[in-house]
Amino acid sequence: MSFTKDFRAFIMRGNVVDLAVAVVIGGAFGKIVTSFVNDILMPPLGLLLGGLDFKDLVVIMKAATEEVPAVTWNYGMFIQNVIDFLIIAFAIFMVIRAMTKMQRKKVEEPAPAPAPPEPTNEEKLLTEIRDLLKK
């Protein structure tokens, strides 16, 4: 199976164990990934897009008044959260894929062949007779 097919199958899988692993590892990687996206990935991307900060991408649905703040639709934050999710999902996928390959190797490794049984006394005696006859 190719890499992209593996990744798609992983994302679409409904296995409870995979979901539990994703939640645990996703929580552990959450801060690191958020920092990576916010501090490393988004600034150059925003620069390439003309100094655009995704957090500032909003649609004003109702302008602010003196008493009420503006009502906005923050689609830039949604874009950023989608990028965070994809990075976390990819990291989890890589860990699960590595574990699956290691488990396959354990299963595929052949068991060592058992030692041949010790010859019986009768076989030993017959071997000695054969060797004497050869002489």
Secondary structure, 3 states (H helix, E strand, C coil): CCHHHHHHHHHHCCCHHHHHHHHHHHHHHHHHHHHHHHHHHHHHHHHHCCCCCHHHCCEEEECCCCCCCCEEECHHHHHHHHHHHHHHHHHHHHHHHHHHHHHHHHHHCCCCCCCCCCCCHHHHHHHHHHHHHHC
